[in-house]
Amino acid sequence: MAGTDTTPRDLGPRAAAHELAGLDALDAHHGAGRAPLRRVLAAKVLPPALAVALVLTLWQALASAHVTDDYVLPPPAAVWESLADLWFKGTLFDIVWTSVWRGLSGFLLALAIGTPLGLLVARVRPVRAAIGPILSGLQSLPSVAWVPPAVLWLGLDDSMMYAVILLGATPSIAGGLVSGIDQVPPLLLRAGRSLGATGLRGARYVVMPAAFPGYLAGLKQGWAFSWRSLMAAEIIASSPDLGIGLGQLLESGRETSDMARIFLAIGLILLVGIAVELLVFGPLERRMLRGRGLRT
């Protein structure tokens, strides 16, 4: 039609990113409203609450039936008393925060190292040939294996904890990003280049958004490795200079044969993991799925 310009134009990387993101959301149902609070609570909160209630009921029934000695399987009330004891002593928050701060700080350091490393491995073939197999091997190495050398290298201080976290989490983050980039359709890369998204701009506006599902999976695995690595380090390496974290709380329960304290430490470790999933990774995953038209 006369007067209509149909010549392809270089729209720039930002415009390319918007257009490519729009392709992912073509099938999304934009007219759907936000679900009512009652429905959200019924779908998200009620099932896990019922599961926890069922576990506590079964636990209490086993303890009341005296299937074994109380020091082997204490009742839930004994664990609650241990929790209340730490609360009234004013040490509960410090114990939890010590481990949470170490875990989050170490994970952020691993994120800062693993992300550019993953991009380098995925985009540079010689680097991939040299480092790719090592990253895969490190992901299968138990994190606890790094605790003895880290203690000998760095001593009993926080730097040892962070070293164990980095060695456990960085390969998973980098490997997740490499896997995500490998799954980016070549057509999408060519479309980005035709719109001006090349080099670092292409990595920022095309490659990273397209590889985000695999990257997010690597982040979740990296956090799990961070948390498990930290707990292993806190259990094995004990020193007054390190303070008391959840791992030390668990180990102190073993040393004193206090099963209620052991169960309390396990519950708190599990609670932190659930909280990070619900507050960080869950919202990121839902936002990613909505952006790709896979969830309303």
Beta strands, then each sheet from edge to edge (+ up, - down):
end
